[in-house]
Structures are given as structure tokens and as C-alpha cells.
Amino acid sequence: MRPWYKWYILALAALTHMLVVAIPAMSLPVLFDEIAGDLHLDIVQIGVIWGLGSLTGIVMSLLGGIIGDRIGAKRTLIIGCVLTGAAGSLRGFAISYPMLAATVVIAGLFPLMIPTNVHKTCGVWFTGKRLGLANAVVSAGMALGFMLGSLLGASVFSPLLGGWRNVLFVYGGLALLVALVWTTTADGPEGRRPAKGTVPRRPLSESLRHVAGVRNVWLLGLAMLGVGSCIQGGLGYLPLYLRGLGWAATTADSALATFHAASLLFTIPIALLSDRLGSRRRVLMVATVMIASGFGLLSIADGALVWVAVILAGVVRDGFMAIFMTFVIEIKEVGITYAGTAVGLIVSISQIGSVLSPPAGNSLAVFGPGVPYLLWAGLALLGFVAFTAIREGNESTSKRQAVVSG
């Protein structure tokens, strides 16, 4: 296999993050104003809708990881992209709040199968320090998609395509196109791809039982629950919050895009820094404090201070994810063999917070528009506490992890 091929796979993985997961996900908050006007939703209902998208992900992120460990990341990505595109398009047919809620639940079934197996793909094609770089590149793809979705979803895509419904239909078509491209790729490099007929078929329960016995996996799940709840709730509320403070719609959307632009610029440098320092946990802890501080600052911020807050939190967002996923794969009891199951379990735990934090936070707006951010910042600090309890010595070194040269 030619040396450049793994970089092609990495580019495709980053595009999958961007086109199938990130752009559709972050277009929704900026489209909420239009959707709410069309379907007559109040702010708590909007919070419920934003949280419901994560409800079915609690199960499917875990199942997607287990399936990826069993049938391979590539096949799981193909299935995940097809189902994500088809289910996501269903939201465009909603004509009422109950119907929108139902279609959002269905649409939430499949997207979280994708990041789990994108990062597993990185583990298949890259090793050692290049694994950290690969995870940073696909996380940068996610950041770019988040930025484009928040910047263009309401101000460009919706007017261009004729409304929020058509935007969702087009996103569904893009996901199907990405699935088609994945069908043309190889399964993995020689030396990391088992010979045909020799792939171990572990029972699903065995993979889950093994991963569930790893202490660090549960602590990382708690950490991701805290940080993920903060980000999920805070970003979904931000455009509405700023509009309520009197900001123009395009400026409010730009603040959300700025968060992701800062993340995009620093994703790879932060991941490389973690390689140089030799301690991913410490970098994750610093990043968590920055996220908590940025969202906490939003509770009192207006004017120029808002930009400071979103940049402070945004700078580390996707760098955090890149390091986090690498940290999981490098746990010696996990490795490539159980990477999908471990990431899936962690994401499933985090999705509990992602379901509850948006409506819980939005409901606090009756006490003041900035009060929800105090809750979300507190949840991020919960993640910091979980990181302090992790024993970093349990992660494997790059030498033990490497199977072939990256």
C-alpha cells in the first residue's frame, strides 16, 4: 500500500467529521430562531429539543463502538453515515413540536457512531506520536464543521436553500455521499489488518465487560460528562442568549462561529504540545479549567467581554477532544482492540449530561439570562475533579502501543 494512502484516509475521516456530524449539529442552534418561529416553540422547548438529540446517543454511541470493534471501523462508518443522513432528513418533515421532538430523537440515534469509529480508524492507521497528530487532524475537521455550520447555517444556507427544512435535507444527502466514498477505501494497513478469516469474533458482552472493568474508563466518562454537558448546553443557548441581550442575529451567530474558529486554529498545536510534555492528563486538566472559565464568564459578559469568553473556552475545545481520544486509546487495557467499545462507553456516559443540561440550564434563565452559564461552568469543574483522580501511569506508552511504524 502506498505511503500516502493513510493520509488520504485521514483526510476522509476529517471530512466525515465535518460534513456528516459537525455542520449539521452546529447549524441547529443558529436555526432555532427560525424553527421556533415556524413551530411556535418557547425557550424551554428549544432546550428540550437540543437535549433530545443526545438521548438515543446514550445507547448508540456505545453500541456503535462495540460494533466497530467487531466488524471494523470502515464498515461501521459506512452504515453510520447512511443512517445519519436518512434519519437526519426526517427532521425536515416536522410540522409541530411533538413531531420535531420525535424526529430529533430518531436523528440522534446514529451520529455518535461516527466519532467513535473515526478515532478508531486513526488508531488503525497511525501509531505512537502520529496517533496524537491524526486525532488532532480529525478533531480539526470537526472544529471546521462546527464553525461553518454556526456561521453559515442560518445566514447563508437557509436563505440559499429556501428554509431550514431544505438545509436538513441537503445535509442528509451529503452524509450519503460520504458513505459512498468510504465503500471505495481499504480496511487497514498491512500488519494491523488481520488476514481474512482470522478476525476474532468476541461476544459483544465480553468487550463491554472488559472495558467496564477499567477504572480509568469510568473516570474519563465522568470527566467527559462534565465537560460535554457544559459545552452542549452553553453552545446551544449562546445564539439565543446574545439575541436576548440585543445583539443582531448575524453577530450572535458570529460569536458561536468564533468559538469554533479559535478551536480550529489551536487543535493541532495543543495536541502536539501534549506529545511534547508527555502528560495528556495535565493538558486536559488545564483545558477543562479554561472551558469552565470561559463559560462562567459568559454569565456576566456583554460587549467585548463576550468575545474574550468564547475565545477562552473555544481555544481548547477540539484540542481537548483530540488529546482525550488519544488518551483513551493509549490506556494499556484498551488499545486498538477495545478502542471502539471504550470510547463508546465514555461517550454514552457523557450523553446523559448532554440530554439533561440544555433544558436544565435554559430553565434557569427565569432567574436571569446569564444564570444558566453558572450551572454549565460548574459541570465542567466536575470534569476537572474526575481528571484529578485518574492514574496516568495506567496509560500505555507509545512503544507498547505501536504495532507498525506510523
Secondary structure, 3 states (H helix, E strand, C coil): CCCCHHHHHHHHHHHHHHHHHHHHHHHHHHHHHHHHHHHCCCHHHHHHHHHHCCCCHHHHHHHHHHHHHHHCHHHHHHHHHHHHHHHHHHHHHCCCHHHHHHHHHHHCCCCCHHHHHHHHHHHHHCCHHHHHHHHHHHHHHHHHHHHHHHHHHHHHHHHHHCCHHHHHHHHHHHHHHHHHHHCCCCCCCCCCCCCCCCCCCCCHHHHHHHHHCCHHHHHHHHHHHHHHHHHHHHHHHHHHHHHHCCCCHHHHHHHHHHHHHHHHHHHHHHHHHHHHHCCHHHHHHHHHHHHHHHHHHHCCCCCHHHHHHHHHHHCCHHHHHHHHHHHHHCECCCCCCCHHHHHHHHHHHHHHHHHHHHHHHHHHHHHCCCHHHHHHHHHHHHHHHHHHCCCHHHECCHHHHCCCCC
